[in-house]
Amino acid sequence: MELRKFPVTAPSGNEYEAEVRREYGAFGGFALHFKLYERQACRGLFGKKRVKRICVADATYWEAEVTDVIALVKRQVERLEKRKHVDMMREASYNTFNAWDRRLDV
């Protein structure tokens, strides 16, 4: 089984493609693989426009542990958005450190 949804829109406005795959796991059980993709427009060979799917988050759960697939996808999107926000803040702190005049105001 393979399910896909596009666009899954985060509160920040970013769009992702969500994919849920069910595969045979070990010991007679099934595993659910969750993946989030970002779509990126690019130029292919001979200047042809293409869309690349870049996997930005993935997780695997036993099928018996999952009761709500939508809640897990929402949680993955929230984690991804939080990670992106933290990365942006870190980059901003690098720029602030670079512009710092090396004085400590106590």
TIZADREN-15987 format. One record per atom (N, C-alpha, C): residue number from 0; atom name; x, y, z. Coordinates in steps of 0.001 Angstrom, whole numbers, m for minus. Each point is the difference from the previous one (the first is absolute). Layout:
BEGIN
(dolum NUM,'CA',(X,Y,Z))
...
//
This chain:
BEGIN
(dolum 0,'N',(842,m1168,0))
(dolum 0,'CA',(m842,1168,0))
(dolum 0,'C',(891,1237,0))
(dolum 1,'N',(m342,954,m811))
(dolum 1,'CA',(733,1257,m51))
(dolum 1,'C',(m996,1139,m167))
(dolum 2,'N',(47,948,930))
(dolum 2,'CA',(m898,1152,m31))
(dolum 2,'C',(831,1271,m108))
(dolum 3,'N',(m461,946,m819))
(dolum 3,'CA',(688,1284,m167))
(dolum 3,'C',(m1007,1134,27))
(dolum 4,'N',(435,1104,600))
(dolum 4,'CA',(m807,1222,13))
(dolum 4,'C',(900,1189,m305))
(dolum 5,'N',(m426,834,m925))
(dolum 5,'CA',(680,1254,m305))
(dolum 5,'C',(m1053,1022,m354))
(dolum 6,'N',(43,1177,488))
(dolum 6,'CA',(921,550,978))
(dolum 6,'C',(m507,m191,1428))
(dolum 7,'N',(894,m252,901))
(dolum 7,'CA',(m254,75,1436))
(dolum 7,'C',(607,1334,416))
(dolum 8,'N',(m845,949,357))
(dolum 8,'CA',(447,1363,254))
(dolum 8,'C',(201,225,1493))
(dolum 9,'N',(1193,427,361))
(dolum 9,'CA',(331,320,1389))
(dolum 9,'C',(m548,1382,339))
(dolum 10,'N',(m118,315,1295))
(dolum 10,'CA',(m473,1347,383))
(dolum 10,'C',(867,1128,m558))
(dolum 11,'N',(1275,m278,m254))
(dolum 11,'CA',(886,1036,m545))
(dolum 11,'C',(m223,216,m1494))
(dolum 12,'N',(m766,m864,m638))
(dolum 12,'CA',(m269,129,m1428))
(dolum 12,'C',(833,m933,m860))
(dolum 13,'N',(963,m695,583))
(dolum 13,'CA',(809,m951,m766))
(dolum 13,'C',(m845,m1213,m383))
(dolum 14,'N',(235,m485,m1203))
(dolum 14,'CA',(m753,m1156,m488))
(dolum 14,'C',(901,m1221,m72))
(dolum 15,'N',(m532,m1123,435))
(dolum 15,'CA',(729,m1263,1))
(dolum 15,'C',(m854,m1069,m651))
(dolum 16,'N',(655,m1055,m430))
(dolum 16,'CA',(m704,m1181,m486))
(dolum 16,'C',(190,m1084,1053))
(dolum 17,'N',(m1095,m563,470))
(dolum 17,'CA',(55,m1045,1015))
(dolum 17,'C',(m207,m1352,m665))
(dolum 18,'N',(786,m970,427))
(dolum 18,'CA',(m96,m1356,m552))
(dolum 18,'C',(m17,m988,1154))
(dolum 19,'N',(m932,m947,m53))
(dolum 19,'CA',(m89,m1070,989))
(dolum 19,'C',(57,m1322,m756))
(dolum 20,'N',(987,m834,363))
(dolum 20,'CA',(125,m1315,m637))
(dolum 20,'C',(m113,m1082,1062))
(dolum 21,'N',(m687,m1071,m366))
(dolum 21,'CA',(m129,m1163,880))
(dolum 21,'C',(809,m1127,m616))
(dolum 22,'N',(946,m516,780))
(dolum 22,'CA',(849,m1077,m489))
(dolum 22,'C',(80,m1097,1042))
(dolum 23,'N',(334,m1176,m473))
(dolum 23,'CA',(172,m1122,897))
(dolum 23,'C',(1220,227,873))
(dolum 24,'N',(m171,m142,1303))
(dolum 24,'CA',(1114,133,938))
(dolum 24,'C',(457,m1378,442))
(dolum 25,'N',(555,m77,1149))
(dolum 25,'CA',(479,m1275,525))
(dolum 25,'C',(m1067,m645,880))
(dolum 26,'N',(135,m1284,204))
(dolum 26,'CA',(m849,m770,914))
(dolum 26,'C',(m1475,69,m367))
(dolum 27,'N',(m315,64,m1272))
(dolum 27,'CA',(m1378,m27,m452))
(dolum 27,'C',(m752,1309,161))
(dolum 28,'N',(671,1058,376))
(dolum 28,'CA',(m661,1294,169))
(dolum 28,'C',(209,886,m1211))
(dolum 29,'N',(m673,1134,11))
(dolum 29,'CA',(143,970,m1068))
(dolum 29,'C',(545,1300,564))
(dolum 30,'N',(766,690,m810))
(dolum 30,'CA',(579,1283,392))
(dolum 30,'C',(m591,1100,m871))
(dolum 31,'N',(m198,1160,602))
(dolum 31,'CA',(m470,1178,m733))
(dolum 31,'C',(1145,990,m97))
(dolum 32,'N',(323,400,m1224))
(dolum 32,'CA',(1074,956,m256))
(dolum 32,'C',(m631,1336,m376))
(dolum 33,'N',(321,1029,755))
(dolum 33,'CA',(m502,1358,m253))
(dolum 33,'C',(1140,829,m561))
(dolum 34,'N',(m257,716,m1103))
(dolum 34,'CA',(1009,882,m579))
(dolum 34,'C',(m651,1317,m387))
(dolum 35,'N',(769,1083,192))
(dolum 35,'CA',(m407,1322,m451))
(dolum 35,'C',(987,471,m1049))
(dolum 36,'N',(m523,518,m1101))
(dolum 36,'CA',(834,487,m1089))
(dolum 36,'C',(m275,1472,m232))
(dolum 37,'N',(1051,726,m361))
(dolum 37,'CA',(m151,1356,m521))
(dolum 37,'C',(146,m87,m1508))
(dolum 38,'N',(m779,775,m705))
(dolum 38,'CA',(123,40,m1454))
(dolum 38,'C',(810,1221,m385))
(dolum 39,'N',(924,m213,m942))
(dolum 39,'CA',(891,1081,m413))
(dolum 39,'C',(50,11,m1525))
(dolum 40,'N',(m278,1150,m589))
(dolum 40,'CA',(55,137,m1454))
(dolum 40,'C',(1451,171,m429))
(dolum 41,'N',(380,m659,m1084))
(dolum 41,'CA',(1373,116,m506))
(dolum 41,'C',(m29,m207,m1517))
(dolum 42,'N',(1129,240,m601))
(dolum 42,'CA',(147,m210,m1444))
(dolum 42,'C',(705,m1324,m232))
(dolum 43,'N',(m555,m804,m862))
(dolum 43,'CA',(602,m1273,m327))
(dolum 43,'C',(880,103,m1227))
(dolum 44,'N',(253,m1117,m585))
(dolum 44,'CA',(798,m67,m1207))
(dolum 44,'C',(m699,760,m1128))
(dolum 45,'N',(736,765,m751))
(dolum 45,'CA',(m504,806,m1115))
(dolum 45,'C',(m962,1087,453))
(dolum 46,'N',(105,445,1254))
(dolum 46,'CA',(m807,1109,489))
(dolum 46,'C',(m1439,m340,312))
(dolum 47,'N',(m338,m1260,38))
(dolum 47,'CA',(m1377,m403,283))
(dolum 47,'C',(m291,186,1488))
(dolum 48,'N',(m1176,548,324))
(dolum 48,'CA',(m376,214,1392))
(dolum 48,'C',(m363,m1334,641))
(dolum 49,'N',(530,m201,1213))
(dolum 49,'CA',(m273,m1214,746))
(dolum 49,'C',(m332,353,1442))
(dolum 50,'N',(m602,m930,685))
(dolum 50,'CA',(m285,164,1418))
(dolum 50,'C',(691,m1124,746))
(dolum 51,'N',(868,388,946))
(dolum 51,'CA',(695,m999,819))
(dolum 51,'C',(m740,m143,1317))
(dolum 52,'N',(m77,m1231,467))
(dolum 52,'CA',(m537,m269,1334))
(dolum 52,'C',(1181,m277,926))
(dolum 53,'N',(116,798,1056))
(dolum 53,'CA',(1098,m145,937))
(dolum 53,'C',(m580,m463,1334))
(dolum 54,'N',(440,m1154,475))
(dolum 54,'CA',(m486,m544,1269))
(dolum 54,'C',(589,825,1146))
(dolum 55,'N',(m865,609,798))
(dolum 55,'CA',(462,840,1097))
(dolum 55,'C',(m281,m609,1370))
(dolum 56,'N',(m850,m1016,68))
(dolum 56,'CA',(m287,m667,1273))
(dolum 56,'C',(m541,m1394,m290))
(dolum 57,'N',(384,m943,852))
(dolum 57,'CA',(m547,m1342,m124))
(dolum 57,'C',(m28,m672,1367))
(dolum 58,'N',(m930,m922,151))
(dolum 58,'CA',(m147,m743,1246))
(dolum 58,'C',(m637,m1344,m319))
(dolum 59,'N',(259,m983,856))
(dolum 59,'CA',(m566,m1337,m177))
(dolum 59,'C',(m609,m450,1324))
(dolum 60,'N',(m1213,m551,m77))
(dolum 60,'CA',(m706,m492,1180))
(dolum 60,'C',(m568,m1385,m314))
(dolum 61,'N',(m172,m802,1038))
(dolum 61,'CA',(m730,m1247,m181))
(dolum 61,'C',(m1463,340,m196))
(dolum 62,'N',(m663,m745,m860))
(dolum 62,'CA',(m1392,305,m320))
(dolum 62,'C',(m893,m122,1231))
(dolum 63,'N',(309,m917,900))
(dolum 63,'CA',(m816,m187,1197))
(dolum 63,'C',(80,1202,938))
(dolum 64,'N',(1058,808,m90))
(dolum 64,'CA',(168,1171,866))
(dolum 64,'C',(m768,1216,m504))
(dolum 65,'N',(m399,m5,m1248))
(dolum 65,'CA',(m607,1183,m626))
(dolum 65,'C',(m1519,m102,40))
(dolum 66,'N',(m625,1044,549))
(dolum 66,'CA',(m1461,45,m10))
(dolum 66,'C',(m515,1095,m925))
(dolum 67,'N',(778,1084,m176))
(dolum 67,'CA',(m435,1111,m833))
(dolum 67,'C',(1165,459,m879))
(dolum 68,'N',(m106,m246,m1291))
(dolum 68,'CA',(1053,347,m946))
(dolum 68,'C',(116,1513,m157))
(dolum 69,'N',(m1128,690,m8))
(dolum 69,'CA',(0,1451,m187))
(dolum 69,'C',(724,689,1138))
(dolum 70,'N',(m201,m469,1228))
(dolum 70,'CA',(678,609,1149))
(dolum 70,'C',(1509,m159,m108))
(dolum 71,'N',(467,m1134,m496))
(dolum 71,'CA',(1441,m203,m150))
(dolum 71,'C',(586,905,m1073))
(dolum 72,'N',(m725,204,m1093))
(dolum 72,'CA',(477,904,m1053))
(dolum 72,'C',(37,1429,527))
(dolum 73,'N',(m1020,401,755))
(dolum 73,'CA',(m12,1341,596))
(dolum 73,'C',(1194,184,931))
(dolum 74,'N',(293,m1019,803))
(dolum 74,'CA',(1128,90,934))
(dolum 74,'C',(1316,123,m760))
(dolum 75,'N',(134,m733,m1108))
(dolum 75,'CA',(1218,105,m797))
(dolum 75,'C',(163,1394,m585))
(dolum 76,'N',(m1094,579,m487))
(dolum 76,'CA',(59,1353,m569))
(dolum 76,'C',(364,1012,1087))
(dolum 77,'N',(m583,m147,1185))
(dolum 77,'CA',(325,918,1103))
(dolum 77,'C',(1475,m103,376))
(dolum 78,'N',(529,m1205,93))
(dolum 78,'CA',(1417,m180,329))
(dolum 78,'C',(896,618,m1068))
(dolum 79,'N',(m362,m198,m1262))
(dolum 79,'CA',(791,547,m1095))
(dolum 79,'C',(m12,1521,20))
(dolum 80,'N',(m1178,592,218))
(dolum 80,'CA',(m100,1458,56))
(dolum 80,'C',(802,555,1180))
(dolum 81,'N',(m42,m684,1140))
(dolum 81,'CA',(772,444,1163))
(dolum 81,'C',(1495,m80,m295))
(dolum 82,'N',(435,m1083,m656))
(dolum 82,'CA',(1413,m146,m341))
(dolum 82,'C',(446,1093,m966))
(dolum 83,'N',(m848,349,m972))
(dolum 83,'CA',(341,1070,m940))
(dolum 83,'C',(103,1345,712))
(dolum 84,'N',(m915,248,958))
(dolum 84,'CA',(34,1257,752))
(dolum 84,'C',(1280,94,824))
(dolum 85,'N',(388,m1096,652))
(dolum 85,'CA',(1226,m15,797))
(dolum 85,'C',(1215,225,m900))
(dolum 86,'N',(8,m591,m1178))
(dolum 86,'CA',(1111,208,m933))
(dolum 86,'C',(103,1465,m428))
(dolum 87,'N',(m1145,640,m263))
(dolum 87,'CA',(15,1411,m374))
(dolum 87,'C',(522,871,1139))
(dolum 88,'N',(m399,m312,1235))
(dolum 88,'CA',(482,770,1148))
(dolum 88,'C',(1504,m192,180))
(dolum 89,'N',(496,m1203,m228))
(dolum 89,'CA',(1432,m257,120))
(dolum 89,'C',(776,803,m1037))
(dolum 90,'N',(m489,20,m1238))
(dolum 90,'CA',(659,783,m1051))
(dolum 90,'C',(m3,1487,339))
(dolum 91,'N',(m1106,488,566))
(dolum 91,'CA',(m57,1406,400))
(dolum 91,'C',(1007,297,1113))
(dolum 92,'N',(183,m963,919))
(dolum 92,'CA',(981,222,1068))
(dolum 92,'C',(1420,16,m553))
(dolum 93,'N',(265,m747,m1053))
(dolum 93,'CA',(1322,49,m636))
(dolum 93,'C',(264,1392,m569))
(dolum 94,'N',(m1007,560,m656))
(dolum 94,'CA',(153,1343,m563))
(dolum 94,'C',(182,1046,1101))
(dolum 95,'N',(m736,m157,1102))
(dolum 95,'CA',(142,919,1123))
(dolum 95,'C',(1397,m112,607))
(dolum 96,'N',(493,m1224,142))
(dolum 96,'CA',(1340,m200,539))
(dolum 96,'C',(1053,604,m909))
(dolum 97,'N',(m199,m111,m1292))
(dolum 97,'CA',(947,555,m969))
(dolum 97,'C',(38,1525,78))
(dolum 98,'N',(m1134,626,286))
(dolum 98,'CA',(m63,1458,85))
(dolum 98,'C',(329,522,1402))
(dolum 99,'N',(241,m863,953))
(dolum 99,'CA',(257,369,1397))
(dolum 99,'C',(1310,770,121))
(dolum 100,'N',(27,1028,842))
(dolum 100,'CA',(1205,827,161))
(dolum 100,'C',(904,m480,1152))
(dolum 101,'N',(m227,m1154,531))
(dolum 101,'CA',(816,m663,1032))
(dolum 101,'C',(m25,734,1332))
(dolum 102,'N',(m1014,761,266))
(dolum 102,'CA',(m132,695,1284))
(dolum 102,'C',(m1110,m671,797))
(dolum 103,'N',(243,m163,1286))
(dolum 103,'CA',(m1009,m558,891))
(dolum 103,'C',(m596,1123,822))
(dolum 104,'N',(m1292,161,m96))
(dolum 104,'CA',(m697,1007,790))
(dolum 104,'C',(m584,m699,1224))
(dolum 105,'N',(541,369,1152))
(dolum 105,'CA',(m448,m656,1242))
(dolum 105,'C',(m890,914,784))
//
